[in-house]
Amino acid sequence: MTALTLIKGFQKPTHDSQRVFRQLLKAMSEPGTLVCVDSPESIDSLHASTFAVCQAMMDQQTPLWLSPHFTTSNIKHNLHFHTGVPIVEDSQQALFALMGPAEIDSVERFPHVFFQGTDEYPETGCTVIVQVQSVKDDLGEGVNLRLTGPGIETAQLVSISDLSPTLLDYLSNQTGERNGSFPLGLDFIFIDQNQLVCLPRTTQVEVL
Amino acid sequence: MISKPMSDTQKTRQHWMSVMAKSNSDSLIKLSNVYMDQQDFENIRPAEVGLTQIRGRMGGTGSQFNVGDMTITRCVVQSAKGHYGHSYIAGRDKNHALRAAQLDAMLQDPTHQHSLMENIIQPLAHTLATQQAQKANNVAQTKVNFFTLVRGED
């Protein structure tokens, strides 16, 4: 058996996870707003920022699905060690999914591969965490999006690097699926090395 | 449940972890202070207090039931040489948990193991054994034997 590496988690678990939770709450309620999150160390392909979100949000009752890019024994070991999160093979059972931007194209039947909630409990839909190269709250070289909807006064502009066409079609409601299934649906967190932006299912997305 | 038999290394480690967890926090810290100079540790999981559920079996062999909850403190550190030290102790003494984790990491390092075993673990184990024997003695003095009288019907 090769020894697995354990990385440092939050150094003040209570305060650190509360701070990250507060930042996520802000980002989720004001879509398009960038917030910073941080944790002491990263592991394999998992950024420290993403690990911070995982530590703040996940526990024994929030099954997590990992895309092939993140399915390494080190990542699984550390997530399980620090949060106790159960990692599931079946994406339908997951409350959180963690994936790279390009992997959405290779996932079959997106977005139905993830659980979107039920009419009684729409909030049980999956939250998809997409780890990308960069997010900016301005127009940039990545994919530029114009966001409107609840939590946004007029419109928010964000630029997210390398989003796949499948995901863009879904987010901008090209197929009519995203708005058609509302209030069921998926919520997204796009996260780079140190900051993140959220796209909850209420946000209307226009690709510029 | 059939579990694999433990290796000798595991047994020894289980022994020192158990001794450190059961010992008095002050004596553990006092005995080990001299070894802590110039030791560098990273907090993988800072000492944190939590609950664990205690389960038991009636008479040691019956079916499992929940006895109740117990406060424990756990801690994980990594030494500069890369050893991971774990500790789980009863109660909410974070310094006890931290020191036990640090010593667990150092005890895995062959350069320290011998002197630490001799100067910390063995004295503590000795104290524990003495306390245990004393308690057993005190309890034994109050032992009551019950006899069932034969009613003599035959």
Boltz contact constraints between the chains, C-beta under 6 A:
constraints:
  - contact:
      token1: [A, 6]
      token2: [B, 44]
      max_distance: 6.0
  - contact:
      token1: [A, 8]
      token2: [B, 42]
      max_distance: 6.0
  - contact:
      token1: [A, 8]
      token2: [B, 44]
      max_distance: 6.0
  - contact:
      token1: [A, 9]
      token2: [B, 45]
      max_distance: 6.0
  - contact:
      token1: [A, 11]
      token2: [B, 46]
      max_distance: 6.0
